[in-house]
Amino acid sequence: MKVVCPVCNRLFEAECTPYKQDYNNIVYYFDTEICMLAFLREPDRFAFKCKKENE
Ligand SMILES: [Zn+2]
């Protein structure tokens, strides 16, 4: 499964990383531990926004 790291926007295989976090019932995958730690510091800055919020 291809996923995008929410911190650096890099595309990678979810099966290839041990770094993932559940936030607001969405599982986020990270390509590196550094990206995961950045996300954990400011999750609202990196969490994916649902487009329906703006409609
Ligand atoms: Zn990353």
mmCIF file of the protein (N, C-alpha, C, O) and its ligand, coordinates in Angstrom:
data_MODEL
# 
_entry.id   MODEL 
# 
loop_
_entity.id 
_entity.type 
_entity.pdbx_number_of_molecules 
1 polymer     1 
2 non-polymer 1 
# 
_entity_poly.entity_id                      1 
_entity_poly.type                           'polypeptide(L)' 
_entity_poly.nstd_linkage                   no 
_entity_poly.nstd_monomer                   no 
_entity_poly.pdbx_seq_one_letter_code       MKVVCPVCNRLFEAECTPYKQDYNNIVYYFDTEICMLAFLREPDRFAFKCKKENE 
_entity_poly.pdbx_seq_one_letter_code_can   MKVVCPVCNRLFEAECTPYKQDYNNIVYYFDTEICMLAFLREPDRFAFKCKKENE 
_entity_poly.pdbx_strand_id                 A 
# 
loop_
_entity_poly_seq.entity_id 
_entity_poly_seq.num 
_entity_poly_seq.mon_id 
_entity_poly_seq.hetero 
1 1  MET n 
1 2  LYS n 
1 3  VAL n 
1 4  VAL n 
1 5  CYS n 
1 6  PRO n 
1 7  VAL n 
1 8  CYS n 
1 9  ASN n 
1 10 ARG n 
1 11 LEU n 
1 12 PHE n 
1 13 GLU n 
1 14 ALA n 
1 15 GLU n 
1 16 CYS n 
1 17 THR n 
1 18 PRO n 
1 19 TYR n 
1 20 LYS n 
1 21 GLN n 
1 22 ASP n 
1 23 TYR n 
1 24 ASN n 
1 25 ASN n 
1 26 ILE n 
1 27 VAL n 
1 28 TYR n 
1 29 TYR n 
1 30 PHE n 
1 31 ASP n 
1 32 THR n 
1 33 GLU n 
1 34 ILE n 
1 35 CYS n 
1 36 MET n 
1 37 LEU n 
1 38 ALA n 
1 39 PHE n 
1 40 LEU n 
1 41 ARG n 
1 42 GLU n 
1 43 PRO n 
1 44 ASP n 
1 45 ARG n 
1 46 PHE n 
1 47 ALA n 
1 48 PHE n 
1 49 LYS n 
1 50 CYS n 
1 51 LYS n 
1 52 LYS n 
1 53 GLU n 
1 54 ASN n 
1 55 GLU n 
# 
loop_
_struct_asym.id 
_struct_asym.entity_id 
A 1 
B 2 
# 
loop_
_chem_comp.id 
_chem_comp.type 
_chem_comp.mon_nstd_flag 
ALA 'L-peptide linking' y 
ARG 'L-peptide linking' y 
ASN 'L-peptide linking' y 
ASP 'L-peptide linking' y 
CYS 'L-peptide linking' y 
GLN 'L-peptide linking' y 
GLU 'L-peptide linking' y 
ILE 'L-peptide linking' y 
LEU 'L-peptide linking' y 
LYS 'L-peptide linking' y 
MET 'L-peptide linking' y 
PHE 'L-peptide linking' y 
PRO 'L-peptide linking' y 
THR 'L-peptide linking' y 
TYR 'L-peptide linking' y 
VAL 'L-peptide linking' y 
ZN  non-polymer         . 
# 
_pdbx_entity_nonpoly.entity_id   2 
_pdbx_entity_nonpoly.name        ? 
_pdbx_entity_nonpoly.comp_id     ZN 
# 
_pdbx_nonpoly_scheme.asym_id         B 
_pdbx_nonpoly_scheme.entity_id       2 
_pdbx_nonpoly_scheme.mon_id          ZN 
_pdbx_nonpoly_scheme.ndb_seq_num     1 
_pdbx_nonpoly_scheme.pdb_seq_num     101 
_pdbx_nonpoly_scheme.auth_seq_num    101 
_pdbx_nonpoly_scheme.pdb_mon_id      ZN 
_pdbx_nonpoly_scheme.auth_mon_id     ZN 
_pdbx_nonpoly_scheme.pdb_strand_id   A 
_pdbx_nonpoly_scheme.pdb_ins_code    . 
# 
loop_
_atom_site.group_PDB 
_atom_site.id 
_atom_site.type_symbol 
_atom_site.label_atom_id 
_atom_site.label_alt_id 
_atom_site.label_comp_id 
_atom_site.label_asym_id 
_atom_site.label_entity_id 
_atom_site.label_seq_id 
_atom_site.pdbx_PDB_ins_code 
_atom_site.Cartn_x 
_atom_site.Cartn_y 
_atom_site.Cartn_z 
_atom_site.occupancy 
_atom_site.B_iso_or_equiv 
_atom_site.pdbx_formal_charge 
_atom_site.auth_seq_id 
_atom_site.auth_comp_id 
_atom_site.auth_asym_id 
_atom_site.auth_atom_id 
_atom_site.pdbx_PDB_model_num 
ATOM   1   N  N  . MET A 1 1  ? 0.847   -1.196 0.000  1.00 0.00 ? 1   MET A N  1 
ATOM   2   C  CA . MET A 1 1  ? 0.000   0.000  0.000  1.00 0.00 ? 1   MET A CA 1 
ATOM   3   C  C  . MET A 1 1  ? 0.881   1.244  0.000  1.00 0.00 ? 1   MET A C  1 
ATOM   4   O  O  . MET A 1 1  ? 1.737   1.410  0.868  1.00 0.00 ? 1   MET A O  1 
ATOM   5   N  N  . LYS A 1 2  ? 0.661   2.116  -0.985 1.00 0.00 ? 2   LYS A N  1 
ATOM   6   C  CA . LYS A 1 2  ? 1.423   3.356  -1.049 1.00 0.00 ? 2   LYS A CA 1 
ATOM   7   C  C  . LYS A 1 2  ? 0.757   4.402  -0.160 1.00 0.00 ? 2   LYS A C  1 
ATOM   8   O  O  . LYS A 1 2  ? -0.456  4.607  -0.222 1.00 0.00 ? 2   LYS A O  1 
ATOM   9   N  N  . VAL A 1 3  ? 1.566   5.058  0.663  1.00 0.00 ? 3   VAL A N  1 
ATOM   10  C  CA . VAL A 1 3  ? 1.060   6.118  1.528  1.00 0.00 ? 3   VAL A CA 1 
ATOM   11  C  C  . VAL A 1 3  ? 1.984   7.324  1.416  1.00 0.00 ? 3   VAL A C  1 
ATOM   12  O  O  . VAL A 1 3  ? 3.116   7.218  0.944  1.00 0.00 ? 3   VAL A O  1 
ATOM   13  N  N  . VAL A 1 4  ? 1.476   8.479  1.862  1.00 0.00 ? 4   VAL A N  1 
ATOM   14  C  CA . VAL A 1 4  ? 2.275   9.700  1.836  1.00 0.00 ? 4   VAL A CA 1 
ATOM   15  C  C  . VAL A 1 4  ? 2.594   10.095 3.269  1.00 0.00 ? 4   VAL A C  1 
ATOM   16  O  O  . VAL A 1 4  ? 1.704   10.163 4.117  1.00 0.00 ? 4   VAL A O  1 
ATOM   17  N  N  . CYS A 1 5  ? 3.847   10.350 3.531  1.00 0.00 ? 5   CYS A N  1 
ATOM   18  C  CA . CYS A 1 5  ? 4.242   10.864 4.829  1.00 0.00 ? 5   CYS A CA 1 
ATOM   19  C  C  . CYS A 1 5  ? 3.646   12.263 4.985  1.00 0.00 ? 5   CYS A C  1 
ATOM   20  O  O  . CYS A 1 5  ? 3.911   13.133 4.155  1.00 0.00 ? 5   CYS A O  1 
ATOM   21  N  N  . PRO A 1 6  ? 2.849   12.500 6.026  1.00 0.00 ? 6   PRO A N  1 
ATOM   22  C  CA . PRO A 1 6  ? 2.195   13.812 6.163  1.00 0.00 ? 6   PRO A CA 1 
ATOM   23  C  C  . PRO A 1 6  ? 3.167   14.935 6.502  1.00 0.00 ? 6   PRO A C  1 
ATOM   24  O  O  . PRO A 1 6  ? 2.828   16.110 6.362  1.00 0.00 ? 6   PRO A O  1 
ATOM   25  N  N  . VAL A 1 7  ? 4.359   14.588 6.943  1.00 0.00 ? 7   VAL A N  1 
ATOM   26  C  CA . VAL A 1 7  ? 5.324   15.613 7.350  1.00 0.00 ? 7   VAL A CA 1 
ATOM   27  C  C  . VAL A 1 7  ? 6.144   16.096 6.153  1.00 0.00 ? 7   VAL A C  1 
ATOM   28  O  O  . VAL A 1 7  ? 6.280   17.302 5.945  1.00 0.00 ? 7   VAL A O  1 
ATOM   29  N  N  . CYS A 1 8  ? 6.690   15.170 5.368  1.00 0.00 ? 8   CYS A N  1 
ATOM   30  C  CA . CYS A 1 8  ? 7.554   15.571 4.255  1.00 0.00 ? 8   CYS A CA 1 
ATOM   31  C  C  . CYS A 1 8  ? 6.938   15.276 2.894  1.00 0.00 ? 8   CYS A C  1 
ATOM   32  O  O  . CYS A 1 8  ? 7.563   15.530 1.864  1.00 0.00 ? 8   CYS A O  1 
ATOM   33  N  N  . ASN A 1 9  ? 5.695   14.731 2.878  1.00 0.00 ? 9   ASN A N  1 
ATOM   34  C  CA . ASN A 1 9  ? 4.977   14.470 1.627  1.00 0.00 ? 9   ASN A CA 1 
ATOM   35  C  C  . ASN A 1 9  ? 5.678   13.477 0.705  1.00 0.00 ? 9   ASN A C  1 
ATOM   36  O  O  . ASN A 1 9  ? 5.471   13.517 -0.508 1.00 0.00 ? 9   ASN A O  1 
ATOM   37  N  N  . ARG A 1 10 ? 6.489   12.601 1.247  1.00 0.00 ? 10  ARG A N  1 
ATOM   38  C  CA . ARG A 1 10 ? 7.165   11.607 0.428  1.00 0.00 ? 10  ARG A CA 1 
ATOM   39  C  C  . ARG A 1 10 ? 6.277   10.367 0.304  1.00 0.00 ? 10  ARG A C  1 
ATOM   40  O  O  . ARG A 1 10 ? 5.670   9.926  1.280  1.00 0.00 ? 10  ARG A O  1 
ATOM   41  N  N  . LEU A 1 11 ? 6.211   9.817  -0.904 1.00 0.00 ? 11  LEU A N  1 
ATOM   42  C  CA . LEU A 1 11 ? 5.422   8.616  -1.152 1.00 0.00 ? 11  LEU A CA 1 
ATOM   43  C  C  . LEU A 1 11 ? 6.274   7.383  -0.859 1.00 0.00 ? 11  LEU A C  1 
ATOM   44  O  O  . LEU A 1 11 ? 7.416   7.295  -1.310 1.00 0.00 ? 11  LEU A O  1 
ATOM   45  N  N  . PHE A 1 12 ? 5.722   6.432  -0.104 1.00 0.00 ? 12  PHE A N  1 
ATOM   46  C  CA . PHE A 1 12 ? 6.476   5.223  0.209  1.00 0.00 ? 12  PHE A CA 1 
ATOM   47  C  C  . PHE A 1 12 ? 5.514   4.092  0.522  1.00 0.00 ? 12  PHE A C  1 
ATOM   48  O  O  . PHE A 1 12 ? 4.304   4.298  0.618  1.00 0.00 ? 12  PHE A O  1 
ATOM   49  N  N  . GLU A 1 13 ? 6.067   2.885  0.681  1.00 0.00 ? 13  GLU A N  1 
ATOM   50  C  CA . GLU A 1 13 ? 5.248   1.718  0.979  1.00 0.00 ? 13  GLU A CA 1 
ATOM   51  C  C  . GLU A 1 13 ? 4.995   1.615  2.480  1.00 0.00 ? 13  GLU A C  1 
ATOM   52  O  O  . GLU A 1 13 ? 5.938   1.604  3.273  1.00 0.00 ? 13  GLU A O  1 
ATOM   53  N  N  . ALA A 1 14 ? 3.720   1.537  2.871  1.00 0.00 ? 14  ALA A N  1 
ATOM   54  C  CA . ALA A 1 14 ? 3.376   1.452  4.285  1.00 0.00 ? 14  ALA A CA 1 
ATOM   55  C  C  . ALA A 1 14 ? 3.990   0.223  4.952  1.00 0.00 ? 14  ALA A C  1 
ATOM   56  O  O  . ALA A 1 14 ? 4.327   0.249  6.135  1.00 0.00 ? 14  ALA A O  1 
ATOM   57  N  N  . GLU A 1 15 ? 4.129   -0.849 4.180  1.00 0.00 ? 15  GLU A N  1 
ATOM   58  C  CA . GLU A 1 15 ? 4.675   -2.089 4.746  1.00 0.00 ? 15  GLU A CA 1 
ATOM   59  C  C  . GLU A 1 15 ? 6.155   -1.961 5.089  1.00 0.00 ? 15  GLU A C  1 
ATOM   60  O  O  . GLU A 1 15 ? 6.703   -2.795 5.809  1.00 0.00 ? 15  GLU A O  1 
ATOM   61  N  N  . CYS A 1 16 ? 6.798   -0.922 4.577  1.00 0.00 ? 16  CYS A N  1 
ATOM   62  C  CA . CYS A 1 16 ? 8.242   -0.775 4.754  1.00 0.00 ? 16  CYS A CA 1 
ATOM   63  C  C  . CYS A 1 16 ? 8.624   0.055  5.971  1.00 0.00 ? 16  CYS A C  1 
ATOM   64  O  O  . CYS A 1 16 ? 9.812   0.238  6.238  1.00 0.00 ? 16  CYS A O  1 
ATOM   65  N  N  . THR A 1 17 ? 7.646   0.562  6.715  1.00 0.00 ? 17  THR A N  1 
ATOM   66  C  CA . THR A 1 17 ? 7.995   1.419  7.839  1.00 0.00 ? 17  THR A CA 1 
ATOM   67  C  C  . THR A 1 17 ? 7.425   0.894  9.158  1.00 0.00 ? 17  THR A C  1 
ATOM   68  O  O  . THR A 1 17 ? 6.293   0.414  9.190  1.00 0.00 ? 17  THR A O  1 
ATOM   69  N  N  . PRO A 1 18 ? 8.190   0.980  10.234 1.00 0.00 ? 18  PRO A N  1 
ATOM   70  C  CA . PRO A 1 18 ? 7.659   0.617  11.551 1.00 0.00 ? 18  PRO A CA 1 
ATOM   71  C  C  . PRO A 1 18 ? 6.980   1.809  12.216 1.00 0.00 ? 18  PRO A C  1 
ATOM   72  O  O  . PRO A 1 18 ? 6.433   1.683  13.312 1.00 0.00 ? 18  PRO A O  1 
ATOM   73  N  N  . TYR A 1 19 ? 7.013   2.969  11.555 1.00 0.00 ? 19  TYR A N  1 
ATOM   74  C  CA . TYR A 1 19 ? 6.528   4.193  12.194 1.00 0.00 ? 19  TYR A CA 1 
ATOM   75  C  C  . TYR A 1 19 ? 5.110   4.522  11.767 1.00 0.00 ? 19  TYR A C  1 
ATOM   76  O  O  . TYR A 1 19 ? 4.861   4.924  10.631 1.00 0.00 ? 19  TYR A O  1 
ATOM   77  N  N  . LYS A 1 20 ? 4.182   4.342  12.703 1.00 0.00 ? 20  LYS A N  1 
ATOM   78  C  CA . LYS A 1 20 ? 2.817   4.767  12.412 1.00 0.00 ? 20  LYS A CA 1 
ATOM   79  C  C  . LYS A 1 20 ? 2.121   5.181  13.691 1.00 0.00 ? 20  LYS A C  1 
ATOM   80  O  O  . LYS A 1 20 ? 2.449   4.703  14.778 1.00 0.00 ? 20  LYS A O  1 
ATOM   81  N  N  . GLN A 1 21 ? 1.150   6.083  13.548 1.00 0.00 ? 21  GLN A N  1 
ATOM   82  C  CA . GLN A 1 21 ? 0.425   6.626  14.681 1.00 0.00 ? 21  GLN A CA 1 
ATOM   83  C  C  . GLN A 1 21 ? -1.050  6.742  14.332 1.00 0.00 ? 21  GLN A C  1 
ATOM   84  O  O  . GLN A 1 21 ? -1.414  7.028  13.191 1.00 0.00 ? 21  GLN A O  1 
ATOM   85  N  N  . ASP A 1 22 ? -1.890  6.515  15.332 1.00 0.00 ? 22  ASP A N  1 
ATOM   86  C  CA . ASP A 1 22 ? -3.319  6.686  15.158 1.00 0.00 ? 22  ASP A CA 1 
ATOM   87  C  C  . ASP A 1 22 ? -3.700  8.049  15.737 1.00 0.00 ? 22  ASP A C  1 
ATOM   88  O  O  . ASP A 1 22 ? -3.449  8.318  16.912 1.00 0.00 ? 22  ASP A O  1 
ATOM   89  N  N  . TYR A 1 23 ? -4.299  8.899  14.924 1.00 0.00 ? 23  TYR A N  1 
ATOM   90  C  CA . TYR A 1 23 ? -4.689  10.226 15.393 1.00 0.00 ? 23  TYR A CA 1 
ATOM   91  C  C  . TYR A 1 23 ? -6.065  10.550 14.833 1.00 0.00 ? 23  TYR A C  1 
ATOM   92  O  O  . TYR A 1 23 ? -6.262  10.508 13.619 1.00 0.00 ? 23  TYR A O  1 
ATOM   93  N  N  . ASN A 1 24 ? -7.030  10.877 15.708 1.00 0.00 ? 24  ASN A N  1 
ATOM   94  C  CA . ASN A 1 24 ? -8.415  11.128 15.284 1.00 0.00 ? 24  ASN A CA 1 
ATOM   95  C  C  . ASN A 1 24 ? -8.965  9.987  14.427 1.00 0.00 ? 24  ASN A C  1 
ATOM   96  O  O  . ASN A 1 24 ? -9.650  10.217 13.430 1.00 0.00 ? 24  ASN A O  1 
ATOM   97  N  N  . ASN A 1 25 ? -8.657  8.759  14.830 1.00 0.00 ? 25  ASN A N  1 
ATOM   98  C  CA . ASN A 1 25 ? -9.144  7.567  14.139 1.00 0.00 ? 25  ASN A CA 1 
ATOM   99  C  C  . ASN A 1 25 ? -8.604  7.402  12.728 1.00 0.00 ? 25  ASN A C  1 
ATOM   100 O  O  . ASN A 1 25 ? -9.162  6.642  11.936 1.00 0.00 ? 25  ASN A O  1 
ATOM   101 N  N  . ILE A 1 26 ? -7.534  8.098  12.408 1.00 0.00 ? 26  ILE A N  1 
ATOM   102 C  CA . ILE A 1 26 ? -6.862  7.910  11.122 1.00 0.00 ? 26  ILE A CA 1 
ATOM   103 C  C  . ILE A 1 26 ? -5.445  7.430  11.421 1.00 0.00 ? 26  ILE A C  1 
ATOM   104 O  O  . ILE A 1 26 ? -4.765  7.977  12.290 1.00 0.00 ? 26  ILE A O  1 
ATOM   105 N  N  . VAL A 1 27 ? -5.010  6.406  10.694 1.00 0.00 ? 27  VAL A N  1 
ATOM   106 C  CA . VAL A 1 27 ? -3.657  5.915  10.891 1.00 0.00 ? 27  VAL A CA 1 
ATOM   107 C  C  . VAL A 1 27 ? -2.722  6.645  9.933  1.00 0.00 ? 27  VAL A C  1 
ATOM   108 O  O  . VAL A 1 27 ? -2.939  6.655  8.722  1.00 0.00 ? 27  VAL A O  1 
ATOM   109 N  N  . TYR A 1 28 ? -1.689  7.249  10.489 1.00 0.00 ? 28  TYR A N  1 
ATOM   110 C  CA . TYR A 1 28 ? -0.692  7.952  9.700  1.00 0.00 ? 28  TYR A CA 1 
ATOM   111 C  C  . TYR A 1 28 ? 0.586   7.134  9.672  1.00 0.00 ? 28  TYR A C  1 
ATOM   112 O  O  . TYR A 1 28 ? 1.019   6.596  10.691 1.00 0.00 ? 28  TYR A O  1 
ATOM   113 N  N  . TYR A 1 29 ? 1.182   7.047  8.496  1.00 0.00 ? 29  TYR A N  1 
ATOM   114 C  CA . TYR A 1 29 ? 2.443   6.337  8.336  1.00 0.00 ? 29  TYR A CA 1 
ATOM   115 C  C  . TYR A 1 29 ? 3.544   7.352  8.072  1.00 0.00 ? 29  TYR A C  1 
ATOM   116 O  O  . TYR A 1 29 ? 3.346   8.356  7.388  1.00 0.00 ? 29  TYR A O  1 
ATOM   117 N  N  . PHE A 1 30 ? 4.721   7.056  8.639  1.00 0.00 ? 30  PHE A N  1 
ATOM   118 C  CA . PHE A 1 30 ? 5.850   7.974  8.491  1.00 0.00 ? 30  PHE A CA 1 
ATOM   119 C  C  . PHE A 1 30 ? 7.042   7.227  7.934  1.00 0.00 ? 30  PHE A C  1 
ATOM   120 O  O  . PHE A 1 30 ? 7.303   6.079  8.294  1.00 0.00 ? 30  PHE A O  1 
ATOM   121 N  N  . ASP A 1 31 ? 7.769   7.903  7.040  1.00 0.00 ? 31  ASP A N  1 
ATOM   122 C  CA . ASP A 1 31 ? 8.926   7.254  6.431  1.00 0.00 ? 31  ASP A CA 1 
ATOM   123 C  C  . ASP A 1 31 ? 10.111  7.200  7.378  1.00 0.00 ? 31  ASP A C  1 
ATOM   124 O  O  . ASP A 1 31 ? 10.957  6.314  7.255  1.00 0.00 ? 31  ASP A O  1 
ATOM   125 N  N  . THR A 1 32 ? 10.187  8.127  8.317  1.00 0.00 ? 32  THR A N  1 
ATOM   126 C  CA . THR A 1 32 ? 11.303  8.128  9.263  1.00 0.00 ? 32  THR A CA 1 
ATOM   127 C  C  . THR A 1 32 ? 10.806  8.448  10.672 1.00 0.00 ? 32  THR A C  1 
ATOM   128 O  O  . THR A 1 32 ? 9.721   9.001  10.855 1.00 0.00 ? 32  THR A O  1 
ATOM   129 N  N  . GLU A 1 33 ? 11.622  8.088  11.661 1.00 0.00 ? 33  GLU A N  1 
ATOM   130 C  CA . GLU A 1 33 ? 11.290  8.398  13.044 1.00 0.00 ? 33  GLU A CA 1 
ATOM   131 C  C  . GLU A 1 33 ? 11.246  9.910  13.250 1.00 0.00 ? 33  GLU A C  1 
ATOM   132 O  O  . GLU A 1 33 ? 10.441  10.414 14.034 1.00 0.00 ? 33  GLU A O  1 
ATOM   133 N  N  . ILE A 1 34 ? 12.118  10.632 12.539 1.00 0.00 ? 34  ILE A N  1 
ATOM   134 C  CA . ILE A 1 34 ? 12.158  12.095 12.659 1.00 0.00 ? 34  ILE A CA 1 
ATOM   135 C  C  . ILE A 1 34 ? 10.816  12.693 12.275 1.00 0.00 ? 34  ILE A C  1 
ATOM   136 O  O  . ILE A 1 34 ? 10.311  13.590 12.952 1.00 0.00 ? 34  ILE A O  1 
ATOM   137 N  N  . CYS A 1 35 ? 10.237  12.193 11.182 1.00 0.00 ? 35  CYS A N  1 
ATOM   138 C  CA . CYS A 1 35 ? 8.933   12.700 10.747 1.00 0.00 ? 35  CYS A CA 1 
ATOM   139 C  C  . CYS A 1 35 ? 7.854   12.357 11.771 1.00 0.00 ? 35  CYS A C  1 
ATOM   140 O  O  . CYS A 1 35 ? 6.978   13.175 12.051 1.00 0.00 ? 35  CYS A O  1 
ATOM   141 N  N  . MET A 1 36 ? 7.918   11.156 12.325 1.00 0.00 ? 36  MET A N  1 
ATOM   142 C  CA . MET A 1 36 ? 6.911   10.762 13.311 1.00 0.00 ? 36  MET A CA 1 
ATOM   143 C  C  . MET A 1 36 ? 6.991   11.669 14.545 1.00 0.00 ? 36  MET A C  1 
ATOM   144 O  O  . MET A 1 36 ? 5.961   12.091 15.069 1.00 0.00 ? 36  MET A O  1 
ATOM   145 N  N  . LEU A 1 37 ? 8.184   11.964 14.998 1.00 0.00 ? 37  LEU A N  1 
ATOM   146 C  CA . LEU A 1 37 ? 8.348   12.815 16.177 1.00 0.00 ? 37  LEU A CA 1 
ATOM   147 C  C  . LEU A 1 37 ? 7.871   14.237 15.885 1.00 0.00 ? 37  LEU A C  1 
ATOM   148 O  O  . LEU A 1 37 ? 7.300   14.889 16.759 1.00 0.00 ? 37  LEU A O  1 
ATOM   149 N  N  . ALA A 1 38 ? 8.101   14.721 14.665 1.00 0.00 ? 38  ALA A N  1 
ATOM   150 C  CA . ALA A 1 38 ? 7.623   16.052 14.297 1.00 0.00 ? 38  ALA A CA 1 
ATOM   151 C  C  . ALA A 1 38 ? 6.103   16.076 14.317 1.00 0.00 ? 38  ALA A C  1 
ATOM   152 O  O  . ALA A 1 38 ? 5.493   17.047 14.765 1.00 0.00 ? 38  ALA A O  1 
ATOM   153 N  N  . PHE A 1 39 ? 5.493   14.994 13.826 1.00 0.00 ? 39  PHE A N  1 
ATOM   154 C  CA . PHE A 1 39 ? 4.033   14.900 13.829 1.00 0.00 ? 39  PHE A CA 1 
ATOM   155 C  C  . PHE A 1 39 ? 3.501   14.885 15.255 1.00 0.00 ? 39  PHE A C  1 
ATOM   156 O  O  . PHE A 1 39 ? 2.514   15.558 15.553 1.00 0.00 ? 39  PHE A O  1 
ATOM   157 N  N  . LEU A 1 40 ? 4.134   14.133 16.132 1.00 0.00 ? 40  LEU A N  1 
ATOM   158 C  CA . LEU A 1 40 ? 3.654   14.014 17.504 1.00 0.00 ? 40  LEU A CA 1 
ATOM   159 C  C  . LEU A 1 40 ? 3.758   15.337 18.265 1.00 0.00 ? 40  LEU A C  1 
ATOM   160 O  O  . LEU A 1 40 ? 2.994   15.588 19.196 1.00 0.00 ? 40  LEU A O  1 
ATOM   161 N  N  . ARG A 1 41 ? 4.697   16.165 17.863 1.00 0.00 ? 41  ARG A N  1 
ATOM   162 C  CA . ARG A 1 41 ? 4.826   17.473 18.509 1.00 0.00 ? 41  ARG A CA 1 
ATOM   163 C  C  . ARG A 1 41 ? 3.688   18.398 18.108 1.00 0.00 ? 41  ARG A C  1 
ATOM   164 O  O  . ARG A 1 41 ? 3.149   19.126 18.942 1.00 0.00 ? 41  ARG A O  1 
ATOM   165 N  N  . GLU A 1 42 ? 3.322   18.368 16.827 1.00 0.00 ? 42  GLU A N  1 
ATOM   166 C  CA . GLU A 1 42 ? 2.276   19.272 16.321 1.00 0.00 ? 42  GLU A CA 1 
ATOM   167 C  C  . GLU A 1 42 ? 1.341   18.527 15.377 1.00 0.00 ? 42  GLU A C  1 
ATOM   168 O  O  . GLU A 1 42 ? 1.327   18.801 14.176 1.00 0.00 ? 42  GLU A O  1 
ATOM   169 N  N  . PRO A 1 43 ? 0.561   17.592 15.905 1.00 0.00 ? 43  PRO A N  1 
ATOM   170 C  CA . PRO A 1 43 ? -0.275  16.760 15.024 1.00 0.00 ? 43  PRO A CA 1 
ATOM   171 C  C  . PRO A 1 43 ? -1.290  17.560 14.215 1.00 0.00 ? 43  PRO A C  1 
ATOM   172 O  O  . PRO A 1 43 ? -1.590  17.196 13.078 1.00 0.00 ? 43  PRO A O  1 
ATOM   173 N  N  . ASP A 1 44 ? -1.818  18.632 14.774 1.00 0.00 ? 44  ASP A N  1 
ATOM   174 C  CA . ASP A 1 44 ? -2.822  19.406 14.042 1.00 0.00 ? 44  ASP A CA 1 
ATOM   175 C  C  . ASP A 1 44 ? -2.245  20.116 12.819 1.00 0.00 ? 44  ASP A C  1 
ATOM   176 O  O  . ASP A 1 44 ? -2.966  20.448 11.878 1.00 0.00 ? 44  ASP A O  1 
ATOM   177 N  N  . ARG A 1 45 ? -0.956  20.337 12.850 1.00 0.00 ? 45  ARG A N  1 
ATOM   178 C  CA . ARG A 1 45 ? -0.324  21.013 11.730 1.00 0.00 ? 45  ARG A CA 1 
ATOM   179 C  C  . ARG A 1 45 ? -0.174  20.075 10.535 1.00 0.00 ? 45  ARG A C  1 
ATOM   180 O  O  . ARG A 1 45 ? -0.202  20.503 9.381  1.00 0.00 ? 45  ARG A O  1 
ATOM   181 N  N  . PHE A 1 46 ? -0.011  18.769 10.841 1.00 0.00 ? 46  PHE A N  1 
ATOM   182 C  CA . PHE A 1 46 ? 0.268   17.817 9.771  1.00 0.00 ? 46  PHE A CA 1 
ATOM   183 C  C  . PHE A 1 46 ? -0.896  16.908 9.422  1.00 0.00 ? 46  PHE A C  1 
ATOM   184 O  O  . PHE A 1 46 ? -0.886  16.276 8.366  1.00 0.00 ? 46  PHE A O  1 
ATOM   185 N  N  . ALA A 1 47 ? -1.902  16.827 10.290 1.00 0.00 ? 47  ALA A N  1 
ATOM   186 C  CA . ALA A 1 47 ? -3.014  15.913 10.041 1.00 0.00 ? 47  ALA A CA 1 
ATOM   187 C  C  . ALA A 1 47 ? -3.733  16.288 8.751  1.00 0.00 ? 47  ALA A C  1 
ATOM   188 O  O  . ALA A 1 47 ? -3.895  17.467 8.437  1.00 0.00 ? 47  ALA A O  1 
ATOM   189 N  N  . PHE A 1 48 ? -4.162  15.265 8.006  1.00 0.00 ? 48  PHE A N  1 
ATOM   190 C  CA . PHE A 1 48 ? -4.873  15.513 6.754  1.00 0.00 ? 48  PHE A CA 1 
ATOM   191 C  C  . PHE A 1 48 ? -6.208  16.169 7.042  1.00 0.00 ? 48  PHE A C  1 
ATOM   192 O  O  . PHE A 1 48 ? -6.927  15.762 7.954  1.00 0.00 ? 48  PHE A O  1 
ATOM   193 N  N  . LYS A 1 49 ? -6.532  17.181 6.263  1.00 0.00 ? 49  LYS A N  1 
ATOM   194 C  CA . LYS A 1 49 ? -7.804  17.869 6.429  1.00 0.00 ? 49  LYS A CA 1 
ATOM   195 C  C  . LYS A 1 49 ? -8.833  17.282 5.469  1.00 0.00 ? 49  LYS A C  1 
ATOM   196 O  O  . LYS A 1 49 ? -8.559  17.060 4.289  1.00 0.00 ? 49  LYS A O  1 
ATOM   197 N  N  . CYS A 1 50 ? -10.007 17.043 6.005  1.00 0.00 ? 50  CYS A N  1 
ATOM   198 C  CA . CYS A 1 50 ? -11.097 16.559 5.168  1.00 0.00 ? 50  CYS A CA 1 
ATOM   199 C  C  . CYS A 1 50 ? -11.671 17.731 4.378  1.00 0.00 ? 50  CYS A C  1 
ATOM   200 O  O  . CYS A 1 50 ? -12.004 18.767 4.955  1.00 0.00 ? 50  CYS A O  1 
ATOM   201 N  N  . LYS A 1 51 ? -11.789 17.571 3.057  1.00 0.00 ? 51  LYS A N  1 
ATOM   202 C  CA . LYS A 1 51 ? -12.257 18.690 2.236  1.00 0.00 ? 51  LYS A CA 1 
ATOM   203 C  C  . LYS A 1 51 ? -13.688 19.094 2.574  1.00 0.00 ? 51  LYS A C  1 
ATOM   204 O  O  . LYS A 1 51 ? -14.081 20.238 2.346  1.00 0.00 ? 51  LYS A O  1 
ATOM   205 N  N  . LYS A 1 52 ? -14.461 18.167 3.112  1.00 0.00 ? 52  LYS A N  1 
ATOM   206 C  CA . LYS A 1 52 ? -15.856 18.486 3.392  1.00 0.00 ? 52  LYS A CA 1 
ATOM   207 C  C  . LYS A 1 52 ? -15.989 19.575 4.465  1.00 0.00 ? 52  LYS A C  1 
ATOM   208 O  O  . LYS A 1 52 ? -17.037 20.208 4.589  1.00 0.00 ? 52  LYS A O  1 
ATOM   209 N  N  . GLU A 1 53 ? -14.909 19.785 5.244  1.00 0.00 ? 53  GLU A N  1 
ATOM   210 C  CA . GLU A 1 53 ? -14.948 20.834 6.258  1.00 0.00 ? 53  GLU A CA 1 
ATOM   211 C  C  . GLU A 1 53 ? -15.230 22.201 5.657  1.00 0.00 ? 53  GLU A C  1 
ATOM   212 O  O  . GLU A 1 53 ? -15.860 23.044 6.296  1.00 0.00 ? 53  GLU A O  1 
ATOM   213 N  N  . ASN A 1 54 ? -14.770 22.424 4.436  1.00 0.00 ? 54  ASN A N  1 
ATOM   214 C  CA . ASN A 1 54 ? -14.859 23.740 3.819  1.00 0.00 ? 54  ASN A CA 1 
ATOM   215 C  C  . ASN A 1 54 ? -16.104 23.931 2.972  1.00 0.00 ? 54  ASN A C  1 
ATOM   216 O  O  . ASN A 1 54 ? -16.318 25.014 2.429  1.00 0.00 ? 54  ASN A O  1 
ATOM   217 N  N  . GLU A 1 55 ? -16.915 22.918 2.851  1.00 0.00 ? 55  GLU A N  1 
ATOM   218 C  CA . GLU A 1 55 ? -18.088 23.034 1.968  1.00 0.00 ? 55  GLU A CA 1 
ATOM   219 C  C  . GLU A 1 55 ? -19.277 23.651 2.679  1.00 0.00 ? 55  GLU A C  1 
ATOM   220 O  O  . GLU A 1 55 ? -20.338 23.817 2.077  1.00 0.00 ? 55  GLU A O  1 
HETATM 221 ZN ZN . ZN  B 2 .  ? 8.530   11.998 6.180  1.00 0.00 2 101 ZN  A ZN 1 
# 
